[in-house]
Amino acid sequence: MGNFKLKTDPEVEAVYANYPDFVKGKMRYLRQLVIETAEETAEVLVLEETLKWGEPSFVTKNGSTLRMDWKEKTSEQYAMYFQCTSRLVDTFRLVFDRKFQYEGKRAIVFQLNQDIPALELKECIKATLIYHKVKDLITLGI
């Protein structure tokens, strides 16, 4: 664990700061879960926090890009996005079924008033951060 490094693009903080108050804490909570999961995952030595399409994103050496955002046009929800060409969301559906609300092959969607199943979400995050090491496993190591 001592070797873990978080590299954050300074512009990311501005995006969090600009979210409306009612969602800011929720977005920061998702961010915290990603960082925590990365710290707890031996295979992740560096977690890079950056912006992709203006959205907070996380990149690791063996992982699949993980993004998250809240959008004004769907203001009652926020989401975590996964590469839709990956098997990630299909696998989350298989393993966790109704624990989450999904959007196609690309996202887990959260309602503003919802309690997030943190343990299960961290399993999803972990599979994403080490995706290229687990992609041949039926349930991605979850």
HELIX and SHEET records of a PDB file:
HELIX    1   1 GLU A   11  ASN A   18  1                                   8    
HELIX    2   2 ASP A   21  GLU A   40  1                                  20    
HELIX    3   3 GLU A   72  THR A   74  5                                   3    
HELIX    4   4 LEU A   88  PHE A   96  1                                   9    
HELIX    5   5 ASP A   97  LYS A   99  5                                   3    
HELIX    6   6 ALA A  118  LEU A  129  1                                  12    
HELIX    7   7 TYR A  131  VAL A  134  1                                   4    
SHEET    1   A 7 LYS A   5  THR A   8  0                                        
SHEET    2   A 7 VAL A  46  LYS A  52  1                                        
SHEET    3   A 7 GLU A  55  VAL A  59 -1                                        
SHEET    4   A 7 LEU A  66  TRP A  70 -1                                        
SHEET    5   A 7 GLN A  77  PHE A  82 -1                                        
SHEET    6   A 7 ALA A 107  GLN A 111 -1                                        
SHEET    7   A 7 GLN A 101  GLU A 103 -1                                        
END                                                                             
